[in-house]
């Protein structure tokens, strides 16, 4: 059995999950997932992979507090660091991926190992999808989301995800895409789907004003999510798009990958000043030059 530690928000958790599924199938090993790091990140997250329906009778997820070492209950430790140290002693080997994207050495990991990394690539998901059908659905399905799904399927809007919020603290490294990128992307989308409205999803309502200031030749609707709507519902809703414009965000990346859109438009440079993950952007997606906010 191998254990893979999930990190960050919903997008990064999905990358880790499918890297584990890939490894389990290639090496014919059971895989379990550790949730201890899902809230440990530079960014604020309130989402979890557990918000999705998992295969029936499958519960491969572990919480850090559930670990024991002999008679010592880890959950009783006063600090997260202490719990983590004891957790690490459970494993014969710990493998930390040296890359952010596709890891050519991942299959060399031995049985009994704990794996850490980001695994931001389409290759693991695509491998699993060739073997089994994937239909990831949120556990909770609100009336609001069901109504929006019906609308998105009937009107086929151009769905745009504009990531802002905590990215503003990392404009020089991660990078925050400028309105001109979205203008170019929406104009490209309109050349394929003329007359379609734009549905804007963003973690900042003021982002809608940025698009309105661009004088786009289309209707722009900011999708305001009611209180209590989960991130898994929003991700699933966005995945129903016929045309999707994404940010340099793993959240909207997965909306493009889990759905079946006719066109996905992405920035060609994922990060502003740090190396991009290897094999992140699928070959059938349309790339546009990244333009950044200073």
N, C-alpha and C positions, 0 to 999 in steps of 0.2 A: 504494500500500500504506500502511496505517496500523498503528501499533504501540501497544498498550495495556499499561501496566505493572500487573501484578497485585500486590495488597497484602494483608498480614495473613494470617489463617488460611483454612481451607477455605471457610467461608461467604463471606467477602469476595472470595476468588479467584473463586468462582462468579458473584458479582454482576458482577465485572469481565469475566469471560469472556463472559457473555451480553450485556453492553453492547457488547462488541466484535462479537459475532455479529450483533446488531441493526444496528449501524452498517455493517458490511460488506454486509449484505443491502440496506439502504436506499440506500446510495451505490454499490453494486456494486464494492466494493473488496476486495482481499485484506487479511486481518487477521493479524497475528502478535502474540504475547504475550511480554512481558518478565518474567522471574521474579526480577529483582534485588531486589524489595521484599517478596517473600512472607514473609521471616523478619524484616523490619524493622517492628516494631510495639511498642505498649505492652504487649502480652500475649505469653504464651509459647505458641508453636505448634509442633507437630511433624507438620503435615499439609500435603499439597500436592495441587493439582488433577491432578498427574501420576499420582496413585494411582488415577485413574479411567481406564477404557478410552475412548480418543478415536476419532473416526471413522477408518476404515481408510485408510492411506496419508496421513494428516494429522499433521504434526508442526509446529504453528505456534508452538512454545515456544522461547524464547531464554534463555540464561543470560548474565548480565552479563559473565562472563569470556570469552565468545566474541567480543566486539566488538573491532574493529581500527580504527585511524585511520591510513591510509597504511601506513607500515612499523612503526608503533608498536603493539606488542601490549599491549592493555589489561590482559589477565590478568596481566601482569608488574608492574603498578602495585602499590606497597606498601600502599596504603590503599583502602578502599571508596570514600571520597570522591573520590579521584583517578580511579578507574575510572568513577564516575558522571558526573563532569565531562566526560570524554572521550566517554562514551556519548551525552550530550546533544548533543554537536557533530555527531552523525550525522544529526540531524533538522533539517528546514527550519523547523519550528515546534513548540513545546511547548504543549499545551493542558492546563490544570489546571481541573477542574470546580469551580465556585464553590459547589456544593451537595453534600449527602451522598446525596440520593435522585435522583429523576427530573430530568434536565437537559434543558431545552427547547432549549438551544443546541448540544447534542452533534452534531446533524447538520450544523452549520456548519463542523465541523472539516475542514481541507483534507488532500488526499492528501499523504503524506510526513510527517505529524505524529506526534509521540509524545503519548499521552494519559495523564493521571493523574487518579485520582478513586476514589470508593467505589461510586457507582451503585447504592445500596441501594433498589431498587424492583422490583415485580413486572412492570412494563410491558415491559421489554426481553425478559425470559424469555417472557412471554405472546405477544409478537409473533413470536418465533422458533418457538415451539411451534405456532402456527397455520400455519406454512410447512412445518415438517418434524417428524417424529416424534422425541421425545427419550426415550431410555432409558439413563440414565447408570448404568453398572455399575462396581463396583470391579475393578481388575485382579486383586487377590488375593481369593480366596474360601476362607476357612478352614473347617474342619469345625465349629468352634464356631459361627461365624456362620451356616452352613447349617442347623445344628440349631435355632438361635434363630429363624431365618426360618420354618422349619417350624412351630415353636411359636406364633409370633406370628400366623401365618395361621390356625391351627386354634383357638386360644383367644381371639383378638381382644381382647387386654388394652387398657386405657387407658394409653397411653405418655406419660410425663411427663419432660420435660427440665428439670432444675434446675441452672442455671449458677451456679457459685460461684467458687472458686479466685481467679484474678487480678482478678475483679470487686470483691473486697473492698477493693482499693486505690482504687477509683473510686466508692464508694457514694454520694457527694454529687453526682456528675456523671452518669456512666453509669447508676448506680443498681443495687442488688441487690434483687431481688424478695423480699418477706417471705413466711413460711409461710402467712399468711392469704390471699394471692393464690392459692397452689396449693390451699389448702383449698376456696376458692370455685370454682376451676376444676374440681377433681376432683368436687365435689358436682354441678356442672352436667353434667359428663360422665356421671356415674352416673345422672342423671335421664334421659339419652338411652340409656344402655347399663347398665341395672341389673344388679347381680350380677357385673360384670366385675372382674377383678383389676387392680391398677396395676403397671406396670413402670416403675421409676424409673431414669433415666439421669442421672448427675451426675459432675462432675469432683472431687467430694468425697464420700467414703463416709459421712461424718457427716450429710450431707443426708438420708439415709434416716431417721435418728433424728428429724429435724425433722418429717417426715411422720407417723411413728409416734406422735409426741406429740400429733398433732391428733385422735386418736381417730376416724379415718375408718371408715366402715361398709363396709370392703372390705379385701381382702387386698393388702398392699403388698410387692412384691418388688424389692429393689435388684439391678440387673444389674451384676455385677462382671465387667469385661472382662479376659480373660487377657492376659499379656504378649505383645506381638507383633501384636495386633489393630490394624489401621489405622483411622484416623478415617473413611476412605471406607467401610469395612465397617460401622462404627457408624451413620454417616449413612444408608446404604442400609437397614440393619436398622430404624432408626426410621421410615424412610419407608414401611415396610410396614404401619404402624399403621392401624387403622380410625378411632381417635380419638386425637388428639394434643394435649397441653397443652405449650405452648412457653414458654420464658423470653424475655427481651429479648436473644436471642442469634441471630446470623445462622446458626449451625450448625443449631439446631432449626427455624429459619425455612425452611431448605432441605429439611429432612425433610418438612415440611408441603407444600412446593411441588412437590417431585420425586415424591412419592407420590400416592395417590388416596384420601385419607381422607374419611370421611363428615362428620367434624367436626374442625376445628382451633380451639383456644381460645388466644387471645393477649392480652397486656397491651395496654390501649388507649393508654397512654403508653409509648413505647419507651425514652426516656431520662428520667432524673429531672429534670435541670435544664438540659439543652441541647436545642436544637431537634431534633425528630424528622425523619428523612428523609421527603421528600415521596413519597406513593404507595407506602409500604412495605407496609402490611398489606392483603392482598386483600379485596375487598368481601364475599366469601362466607365469611370467617372470623368467628368469634364473639369479640368483644372483651369483656374484663372490666376493671374499674378496677384500675390498677396500685397496689400497696401496697408500700412500701419499707422496708428495714431501715436504721435510723439508725446 
